[in-house]
Amino acid sequence: MASVAIDSPLPHLDKFFDYLIPEKMLTEVSPGVRVRVKFHGRRVDGLVVAVSASSNHPKSLSEIEILVSGEPVLTDRVKNLVQVVASRTAGSFMDIAKVAIPPRHARAEKKTMTPHQTLGQKLETNLLAKFPGLLEHLELLKTGKGTNLVVDLPAHMLAEDWIAELISFTNGNLLAVLPDQFDCERLITKISPFQDSALISAHLSPELRYTQFLKTLRSKTNTVIGTRNAAFAPMNNPLAFLVLDDGDDLLTSLQVPYWNARDVLAWRADLEGVPLILVSRARSIEVSFLVESQWATAISVDRQYVRENSVKILTTGDDFDLSRDEYAKSARIPEKAFKSIQKGIAIGSVLIVTPRRGYLAVIACASCKEIVRCTNCQAPMAVEKTTKDRSCRRCGKLHMSLECENCGSAEIRAVAVGVERTVEEFGKAFPRNRVLQSNGDARLESIPTENCLVISTPGAEPIAEYSAAVILDAHTWLSRPDGNSRVKAIRQWMHAASLVKRSGEVVIVGNPDDYVIQSLVRWDPNSVGERILAERTQARLAPSARTAEVLGDNSALLELKDNLPNWTIAWGPVTRTGINLRGRTSALLVTAPKNKSDELVKYLRAWQVARSAKREAPTTIKIDPDDL
């Protein structure tokens, strides 16, 4: 008899079902293999989670119809992790399992794989040695007595260089999760002369992705590098797990139940007794909580090293100052930034970072200054450069005209401009210099040797040594609606500033008195996360408490609110706006003390399952949402 998890989106079917194993499959069906079974008259995919001699099911059992593959793709360790993640995020087993296990590719299963091998000369521990006490902690890793670490990267220390030294020091035996494929490729390039590895990333072709998964599953490598989904890699006995820039949006799943790679590996670290190393230039709110609660030990270079190796940070005025500055007429930068670029471009390339993509990112009525919004979903309208496209970015509705709903005027003005318009502005301001653009759609991995201006969106900056950098529109970074915007801003600013030579300078355009900008000037990014953590703790919000956002129709959420346990606090429900709400027109925020975390998730999941069984309107549960 086999216990099978079936692939179904319905919450009340999130359980294991018993099936008989046909005699012809007795030697082939084992825990972890893929099968197809009949369920309510239709054939569905499933995973065998256990095999036993008998069943407690009172009725006769159906047989497994098809053994898709004899490869046991779901190991016991990954199964346990999937169950933990599902139970703590109010998700279903198969939703998580489908993320952990890539789609099958038959040709990949037939390939013969050679065992991993250590290649060439190892790296010196020059960077690791700059952190007081770090080498001692890493030596403990080799004995199986390591502790969870939070490592603060200083200026002019590239993450891939630091992680490469760590892999060399530990002889591999590391599972590293990085934000995107570009980070992964740079790291693999660094370690390839001395260490074989597997790359697990969604950007790979289906065959190559499954091949790399099987390489890990069959223990043909002891080093795994990958993006978000690699947190579930079936790796045996690693010395440590590692996450780079855990606050990056790319490390949070966009699908239900919206898990974060940091949380998955933290739970896996506790489950398997393997230390987790969190590396970043600025700690997220969640990592600040882990340090404060003593779950992890913070490791940093001393302040003397920071002072000697940090680039000079200059501040300049906000939009009000720009309106009075003659230097801002050709490009939206004040005099101080303009002169810094002039000085920098004479001796090297200059990096300009702007927070928005596109051309005219937000537009308003030129007459009454009212923001122009989509008539369908109320999202702010934008205008693209090449096509002058007037389609809404959110819902896609085409607007034949952009008349103001308030006063009827058809004249528009730019409220916020994107990277494409910024390229135009700087091209006019510096006509003798080449201007390059790098963004998520067209990312530059390197820049030419000639001096040039590089205009980039956050995270797309080409890795190079710049003579100067300018960070535009600081107020835009800090005014975004999600509660993590300030921590994200300081992390992205720190990354850009770290690419500037020690002899160069960075100018940030924004309010000089803002405490986030002052943290950048002092090169003290962790104070931002600590301050927001204190605010969250006082408000009884995550991460010092467990917070759930429940989406559904208003009547269902009101009923839920009336029946919540007395140890919870609820806000709302409030009405949601947008498209594709699918009946989830309201949102309810529920918090509970940290020691009631599991009880809150179980209660909400049971409520969701009961509604699903009654075929009532669907609901969505987000545990500790990043955009809180």
N, C-alpha and C positions, 0 to 999 in steps of 0.2 A: 504494500500500500504506500502511496506517495502523497504527501501534503503539498498542494500546489497553490501558489499565489497567482491569481489571474489578473490580466490587464483590463481594468475597468475604471472609468472615471467616477463612479458612484461611491460616495463615502461608506454607505452601509454594506458594500461588498468588499471592504478592506479587511479581509481575513483569509485564512488558509482553508482550502477545500480538499477533501480526501478523494483520491482516485485509485482504482486498481491498476496495477502494472501488468500489462499483457505478458504472457509467458515468453514470447519472443523477445521482449525488451528487458527481462529480469536482470541480465548481466550488464545492461547498458545504462539503465536509469539509475542515477545516483543523485545525491543532494547537489544542487547547483546547475543542473542541465536545463536546457530550454525544451519545452514541450508545447503541443497544442492539444486542447481538450474541448469537449462539448460542454457548453454552459447555457442552459435555458434555450436549447435548440440551435445555438449557433457556435461555430468554432472560434475559440479565442486563444491568444498566446498566454503562456504561463511559465513560471519558474518553479522547479522542484526545490522546496526548502528543507524537506526531511523525508526519510524513508523508514518505514516501520513494518512490523509483522501484522499489526491489526489496527482497527479503527473503532472509535466510539460512536460513529454515525449509525443511527438505528436502522436506516434503510439500506437497500442494496446500492452499491457504488457503480458509477460508470468507469469505463476504462480510459486510460490515456490513448488518444488516437494517433498522434504522431510524435516521434522523438525528433525534434528539429536538429539537435546536435548532441553528441556525446561529450562535448567539452564542458566540464564543470566550471562555468563562468562566475558563479556566485559562491565564493569561499565562505567558511564559517565566520571569519573575522569581518568580512564586508557585510555579511548578513546581519551580524550583531550591530554593526555600525548603522546600517540602514534602518534597523528597528529603533535604535536610539534617536536618530535624526527625525524619523517619522513621529515618534512619541513626543518629542520636544518642540516640534514645529507644527503640530496638528495636521500633519500630512499623511498620505497613504504610503504603504510599503512599496507598491509598484511605481508610484510617482518617483520615489527616491531611487529604486532599483534601476529604472530605465536611464537615470542619469549616471549611475555608477557603472553600468555595463553598456558599452556602445553596441549599435546594431551589428548583427552577425554578418561576416563576409566569408563565404565558403572557401574561396581561394586562399585567403589568409590562414585559415585553419590548417591547410595542407602544407604550409611552408615548413621547412626544416630550419630550426633556429640554433645558432651556436651559443655556447655559454659566454657570459660576460668576461671581460679581462681588463686588468689595469694596464694602461699604456704609458710609456715614456716617463719623463721626470716629473716629480711632484712639485707643487708650488711652495715657496717659502711662506711662513706665517707673518709676513711683515705687517699686514693690515690687522690681523687678529691680535697681534701683540700690542697694538696701540690702545686696546681696551683693558684697563686694569681689572685683573681677576678673571678675564674671559677664558684664557687658556686653561686655567685650573678647572673651570666649569666644563670645558670641552673634554678634558682628560677624564672627568667623571663619566661623560657619555660613553666612553669606551668600556667602562666597567659596569655599565647598566645602572648607574646611580645618578644620572644627570637630573637636572631640575629644569623647569620651564623658564625660558629667558625672554626678555624684551630688550632688543638691541637698538639703540638710537644711532643711526648713521650720521656722521658729521659732514661738513662741507667737503667737496672735492674727493669724496670716496664713493666710487661707483658701486652700486649694489651688486652688479654681476661680478666685479672683481672680488668683493668681500665674500660672496657666496661661493665663488670658485675656490678661494682659499679654504673655506670651511669644508667643501667636498674633498679637497685634497687631504686635509688634516684628518678627516674621518674615513679615508679610503672609500669614499662613496657612502653607501648605507644611509642615504638621505632621500626623503620625499619632499620636494620643493614645489610650492604652488605660487605662481607669479601672475600678475594681472592680465597680461596679454601675450600673444604669440611672439611679438617683437622682443619682449623681455626674455622669453624662453630661448629664442634663437640666439640672442647675444650671449646668454649664459652657456648654452651648449657649445658655441664657438670657443668660449674661454676654456672649457674643460675637455673638449674633444682630444687635445694632444695627450692627455694622461688618463682620461676616464670615459668608459663607454656609458651610455645612458639610454633611457626610453623617454620619448616625448609624447605626452598625452594631451591633445588639444583638439578642440572642435573644428579648427580651421583646416585640419588635414583631410585628405580624401578618405572616403569610407574604408577602403581597403587598408590604407596606411594607418589610419587611426586604430582599426581593429588589430592590425599586426603589432603595433606598439603596446596595445593592451595585453595581447597574448604574450608578448615578450616579458612583460611584468608578471603576468599570471603564472607563467612557466618558470619563473625565477632565472631568466636568462640575463638579467641585469640587476645590479644592486643600487642603482641610482635612477630615480624617476623625477622628471621635470615636466611641469604642465600648467595649464590654466585651471580655472575654477573646478571642473569636474575631476581633476586629478586627485582631489582630496579623498576620493573613494578608491584610489588605485589599489589593486590586490597585492600589495607589497608585503613580503614576509620579513619580520625581524629587522626593521630599520633602526638605526641608532637615534634618529630624531626626525621630526616633521618640521617644516619651515614654511612660513607665509611672508611674502614681501608686500608691503603697503596694504595691510588688511582693510584700510578704510576706502580703498578704490572701489568705485561702483561696479566694476567688472567682476568683482569677487562675490557679488550677491546675485543669486539666481533670479531670472526674470519670470520664472514659472512657479506655480504653486508647488511647495509651500514657502518659497522665497528664502531659502537658507543662505547663509554666508559661509564661505570656505574657512574663515577663521574659526567660527563656531563649530563647524564639522570636525576640524582637526583638533580643537580643544577637547571636544567630547571623545574623539578617537584617542587622544593622548591619555585621558583618564581611563578609557576602556582597556587599552593595550599596555599601559604603563610605560609609554614612550614620551620623552620630553618634546615640547613644542617650542620653537624659536620664532618669535615675531620680530621682523626687521622693518624699520621704516625711518624716515627723516622726521616725522611728527606722529606722535601716538594718537590713535583714534580714541574716542570716548570710552569704547569698550575695553581697549588695552589699558587705558588709564585706570579703569576699575579693576582689572586683573592685577595690576601692580599694587594698587591701594589695598586690595583684599589679600595680598601676599600669595596669590596663586602663582605668580611669576616674579622672577627677580630681574630688576632693571640693570642693564649694563650700558655704560656710556663712556666716552673719552672724557678726560678732565677738561675743565674750563680753559686752562692755559692752551691746550691744543686747539680748542674751538676759537679762541681769540687769535691765535697765530695763523689759522687756516681759513677763516671766514672772510668772505668778500665784503667790501664796504657797501652798506645799504643806505640809500638816500630816499627821503620822502618828498613829495611835492603835492600841490593842491588838488582839490576835488573839482567837480564840474563848474562850480561858481567861479573858481579861480581861472579855469580854462576860458570862460566867456570873456574875461578881461585881458587875456594874454595874447599879444600879437603873434607869438610863435605858434599858437594853436590854430591859426587861420588856415594853414595848408595841411596840417595833420593835427589830430586831437591830443597833442602833448604840450605841456608847458615848457617854459624856457629851460629849466634845469634838465629835463629829460632830453630836450632837443640838443643841447650842447653836449650832453653825455654821449649821445649817439654820434655826433660829429667827431668827437674825440676818439671814440671807439672804432668807428668805421675807417679811420685813418691808419689804424694799426692791426685791424683784424675784423672778424665778422661780429655782427650785433644781433642779439636775439630779442624779438618783440613778442610778448605773450598777450593774447587777447582772449577773453573768456567765452566769446560767442562764435558759432560757426555761421556760414551763410553770408548774405550781402547786407540787406537791411533787416536786422533780426527782429526789431519791434518798431512799428510805425504808429503815428498819431495824426489826428486831424490838425492841419496847419492853422485852422481858424480857432477852434475852441480847446485844442490840446488834448481832447479825449482819445484814449487808446483805441485804435481800430481793431475790432474783434470779429471773428467768424460768426456769421449769422446762424450757423448750425450748432456749433459746440462752444462758442464763446471764448475760444482760445485766441491769444493775440496774433494778429496777422503779420506775416513777413513777406518780403519781396526778394526774389532771387535775381542775380545779376544777368546771367546769360540769356535766360528766356523771359525775364520780367514776369515770371510765373506768379499768378495771384491765387494759387491753390492753398488751402489751409494745410499746414504741416501735420495737424493732428487728425483731421477727419477726411481731408482730400477734396473738400467741396471747392469747385471753381467759382470765383467771384468775378463777374464781368466788370464790375466797378467797385470802388472802395469808398463809397459815399459814407460820410459820418452819420450814424444813427441819431446823434444828438442834435447837430445843426444842419445836416444835409450837404456840407461842403465836400467836394471831391478832391481837394488839395491835401496832400499828405506831407509829413515831415518825419525824419528819422529820429526815433527815441533812443534806439540802441543799434549799433552797427556791428556786423560780423567780420570774420577774418578776411573775406573777399573785398569788402569795402575798405578795410584797413590797409590791404595791399595797395589799393588805388591811392589812398591818401599818402602813404609813405613813398610811393613811386613819384608822386608830384613833389613831395618835400625834398627828396634826395634823387633827383633825375639822373645823376651820374653814376649811381650805384645800382647793382643788380639786386632785385627784390625777389625772394623765394617764399613760397607758401607751403606750410605743412599742416595737415589736419587729419582727422580720422578717415576721411574718404581718399585722400591722396597724401600719404605720409612719406616724408623724406627720412631715409636712414642715415644719410651722410650729406655733407655740404661740400661744394668745390673749394679749392685752395684759395681762390681769389676772395678778397674782402666783399661781403655782401650783407644785406639785411634779411633775416629769416623771420617771417611772420608765422606764428604757430598758435594753435589752440592747446589747451592743457593736456598733457600726456603725449602729445605728438612732437615734442621738441627733438630735433635731430641731436644725437650725442656728439658733442664737439666742445672745444675750448673757445668760448666767446670772450671778446674783449670788453663787452658791456651787455647789459640786458635792461629792458624796460617792461614793467608789468602794468598793463593798461586797465582802466575801469575797475579799480579795486572795489568800488561800491557794488558793482554787479555781482562779483563773487560772493560778497558778504550779505547781500539782500535776497538771496534765493530762499524759497519758502521752507525747505527742509531744515531740520534742526542741526544737521551735521555740516551745514554750509561753511561755517567758520573753520572747522577742523580740516575740511577738504581744501579750503582756500590756502591755509598756512602750509599744508603738505605740498600742494602744487607749486606754491611760491618758492618753497625751500628747494624743490627739485630744480626749478628754473635757475635759481641763484647759485646752485651747486655746479652749474655748467659754465660759470664765469671764472676766468682766471683770477688768481689772488690779487693781481695788480689792477684788475678791472673794478667796475662798480655796477650796482643794480639800483635803478630808480623805480619806485612804485608810485603810481598815480592814484592818489586817494587821500582821505582825511588823515593827516599825520597823527591825530590824537586817538585814533581808533586803537583799542588794545591789541587787536590781532596784528595790525601793521607794526605796532611797537614791539610785539613779540618777534616779528621778523627782523626788525632792526637790531634787537638784542641777541638774535639767533637763539631764542628760547622758545621753540615751538610747543614743547610739552605743557607749558603754562596754559595754553588755549584749551586743550583737552581737559586739563584738571579743573579749570574754571567752569566749563560747561558741565562736567561731571557733578560738581558741587550744586549747580543750578538744577540738574536733573534729579539729584538725590533729594533736594528740598521739595521738588514738585512730585516726588514719588513716581518717577518715570524710569524706564530702562536707561542704563544697565543695572542700577542699584535696586530696581524692582523689576518684576516681570510685567511687560506691557503687551496687550493684544489689541489689534485693530480688527473689528469685525465688520464686514461689508454685506449688506443685504437690503431688503425692502424695509421701510420705516416701521411698519407694524410688527414685523418679526423681531427687529432690534428692540423695540419698546417692550415686547413680551420678555425677551431675554434679560433686559435691564431689570425688570421687575422681579425676576426670579434668581438673580445672581446671589452667590453666597455673601454673608455679611462681612467677610474679610476682604472683599473687593471694593474698588472705587471705580465708578463709571462716569464718563462724560459723553453727552450726546443723547440720541443720535443727531447728526447734522447731515444736511443734504449735500450730495456729491454732484458735480457737474462734469461734463465731458461726453465722450462717445463710447460705444461698446460696453456700457455699464451692465448689460444683460440682467436687468432687474435689480442690480445691486445699487440702488439709488441713494442709500444712506450709509453713514459710517458711525460706529460706536467704539469708543476707546475704553478699555478695561485694564486696570492695573491691580496687582496683588503683591504682597511682600515676597521677597526672594525665597523664603522658606516654603512658600505656597506655590512655587512655579509649576511643579508637576501637576498639582491639583487643579490649577487654573486651566492648563492646557487640556487635561483629561475632561474637565467639565465642558469646555467649549467644544471639544471634539465630539463628545457624547451628544451634545445638543445638535451639532451639525449632522451627525449620523442619523439621529432620530428624525430630523426633518427630511433627510434624503430617503429614508425608508417610507415616509408618508408621501413622497413625491411632491413635497412643497418646494417653493421657490429656492433656487440655489443660493448659497452663501459662501463667503471667502473669509478665511482667518489668517491674519499676518501676525506672527509672534515677533516682538521687538523690531518693528519695521525700521529700515534705515532712514526713511524720509520723515520720521516722526518730528 
